[in-house]
Amino acid sequence: MAYNPYNGSYPYPPPVGYVPPPMGYAPPPIAPVPVVAPIPVPVATPYMAPPVYGPPPVVVIEEPYHHHHWNPFHHHHHHC
């Protein structure tokens, strides 16, 4: 029986040098080997700590008209 690429019995083309029967012996099909293995995408797992790029910057945004928190670096004018 000739090689039929559409019946699904031989999922990939025959390797170079393949001679179909009736010669009596056919070399085993060689599965294609990918040249570069797929690189897994890093995912967060329970045993992996999240990447730390340093402490978050502490930015104090002063509200000019609603800032009532005591700040030792500000001058306090006590009105009698």
Distance bins in CASP14 RR format, pairs under 12 A and 6 or more apart:
PFRMAT RR
TARGET T0000
AUTHOR 0000-0000-0000
RMODE 2
METHOD distances of the structure
MODEL  1
1 7 0 0 0 0 1 0 0 0 0 0 0
1 9 0 0 0 0 1 0 0 0 0 0 0
1 10 0 0 0 0 0 1 0 0 0 0 0
1 20 0 0 0 0 1 0 0 0 0 0 0
1 21 0 0 0 0 1 0 0 0 0 0 0
1 22 0 0 0 0 0 1 0 0 0 0 0
1 26 0 0 0 0 0 1 0 0 0 0 0
2 9 0 0 0 0 0 1 0 0 0 0 0
2 10 0 0 0 0 0 1 0 0 0 0 0
2 14 0 0 0 0 0 1 0 0 0 0 0
2 20 1 0 0 1 0 0 0 0 0 0 0
2 21 0 0 0 0 0 1 0 0 0 0 0
2 22 0 0 0 0 0 1 0 0 0 0 0
3 9 0 0 0 0 1 0 0 0 0 0 0
3 10 1 0 1 0 0 0 0 0 0 0 0
3 11 0 0 0 0 0 1 0 0 0 0 0
3 12 0 0 0 0 0 1 0 0 0 0 0
3 13 0 0 0 0 1 0 0 0 0 0 0
3 14 1 0 0 1 0 0 0 0 0 0 0
3 15 0 0 0 0 0 1 0 0 0 0 0
3 18 0 0 0 0 1 0 0 0 0 0 0
3 19 0 0 0 0 0 1 0 0 0 0 0
3 20 1 0 0 1 0 0 0 0 0 0 0
3 21 0 0 0 0 0 1 0 0 0 0 0
3 26 0 0 0 0 0 1 0 0 0 0 0
3 29 0 0 0 0 0 1 0 0 0 0 0
4 10 1 0 0 1 0 0 0 0 0 0 0
4 11 0 0 0 0 0 1 0 0 0 0 0
4 13 0 0 0 0 0 1 0 0 0 0 0
4 14 0 0 0 0 0 1 0 0 0 0 0
4 20 0 0 0 0 0 1 0 0 0 0 0
5 11 0 0 0 0 1 0 0 0 0 0 0
5 12 0 0 0 0 1 0 0 0 0 0 0
5 13 1 0 0 1 0 0 0 0 0 0 0
5 14 0 0 0 0 1 0 0 0 0 0 0
9 29 0 0 0 0 0 1 0 0 0 0 0
10 18 0 0 0 0 1 0 0 0 0 0 0
10 20 0 0 0 0 1 0 0 0 0 0 0
10 26 0 0 0 0 0 1 0 0 0 0 0
10 29 1 0 0 1 0 0 0 0 0 0 0
10 30 0 0 0 0 0 1 0 0 0 0 0
10 31 0 0 0 0 0 1 0 0 0 0 0
11 29 0 0 0 0 1 0 0 0 0 0 0
11 31 0 0 0 0 1 0 0 0 0 0 0
11 32 0 0 0 0 1 0 0 0 0 0 0
12 18 0 0 0 0 0 1 0 0 0 0 0
12 29 1 0 0 1 0 0 0 0 0 0 0
12 30 0 0 0 0 1 0 0 0 0 0 0
12 31 1 0 0 1 0 0 0 0 0 0 0
12 32 1 0 0 1 0 0 0 0 0 0 0
12 33 0 0 0 0 0 1 0 0 0 0 0
13 29 0 0 0 0 1 0 0 0 0 0 0
13 30 0 0 0 0 0 1 0 0 0 0 0
13 32 0 0 0 0 1 0 0 0 0 0 0
14 20 1 0 0 1 0 0 0 0 0 0 0
14 21 0 0 0 0 0 1 0 0 0 0 0
14 26 0 0 0 0 1 0 0 0 0 0 0
14 27 0 0 0 0 1 0 0 0 0 0 0
14 28 0 0 0 0 0 1 0 0 0 0 0
14 29 1 0 0 1 0 0 0 0 0 0 0
14 30 0 0 0 0 1 0 0 0 0 0 0
14 32 0 0 0 0 0 1 0 0 0 0 0
15 26 0 0 0 0 0 1 0 0 0 0 0
15 27 1 0 0 1 0 0 0 0 0 0 0
15 28 0 0 0 0 1 0 0 0 0 0 0
15 29 1 0 0 1 0 0 0 0 0 0 0
15 30 1 0 1 0 0 0 0 0 0 0 0
15 31 0 0 0 0 1 0 0 0 0 0 0
15 32 0 0 0 0 1 0 0 0 0 0 0
15 33 0 0 0 0 0 1 0 0 0 0 0
16 27 0 0 0 0 0 1 0 0 0 0 0
16 30 0 0 0 0 1 0 0 0 0 0 0
17 23 0 0 0 0 0 1 0 0 0 0 0
17 26 0 0 0 0 0 1 0 0 0 0 0
17 27 0 0 0 0 1 0 0 0 0 0 0
17 30 0 0 0 0 0 1 0 0 0 0 0
18 25 0 0 0 0 0 1 0 0 0 0 0
18 26 1 0 0 1 0 0 0 0 0 0 0
18 27 1 0 0 1 0 0 0 0 0 0 0
18 28 0 0 0 0 0 1 0 0 0 0 0
18 29 0 0 0 0 1 0 0 0 0 0 0
18 30 0 0 0 0 1 0 0 0 0 0 0
19 25 0 0 0 0 1 0 0 0 0 0 0
19 26 1 0 0 1 0 0 0 0 0 0 0
19 27 0 0 0 0 1 0 0 0 0 0 0
20 26 1 0 0 1 0 0 0 0 0 0 0
20 27 0 0 0 0 0 1 0 0 0 0 0
20 29 0 0 0 0 0 1 0 0 0 0 0
21 27 0 0 0 0 0 1 0 0 0 0 0
42 48 0 0 0 0 1 0 0 0 0 0 0
42 50 0 0 0 0 0 1 0 0 0 0 0
42 51 0 0 0 0 1 0 0 0 0 0 0
43 50 0 0 0 0 0 1 0 0 0 0 0
44 50 1 0 0 1 0 0 0 0 0 0 0
44 51 0 0 0 0 1 0 0 0 0 0 0
60 67 0 0 0 0 1 0 0 0 0 0 0
60 69 0 0 0 0 1 0 0 0 0 0 0
60 71 0 0 0 0 1 0 0 0 0 0 0
60 73 0 0 0 0 0 1 0 0 0 0 0
60 74 0 0 0 0 0 1 0 0 0 0 0
61 67 0 0 0 0 1 0 0 0 0 0 0
61 69 0 0 0 0 0 1 0 0 0 0 0
62 68 0 0 0 0 0 1 0 0 0 0 0
62 69 0 0 0 0 1 0 0 0 0 0 0
62 71 0 0 0 0 1 0 0 0 0 0 0
62 73 0 0 0 0 0 1 0 0 0 0 0
62 74 0 0 0 0 1 0 0 0 0 0 0
63 69 0 0 0 0 1 0 0 0 0 0 0
67 74 0 0 0 0 1 0 0 0 0 0 0
68 74 0 0 0 0 0 1 0 0 0 0 0
68 76 0 0 0 0 0 1 0 0 0 0 0
69 76 0 0 0 0 0 1 0 0 0 0 0
70 76 1 0 0 1 0 0 0 0 0 0 0
END
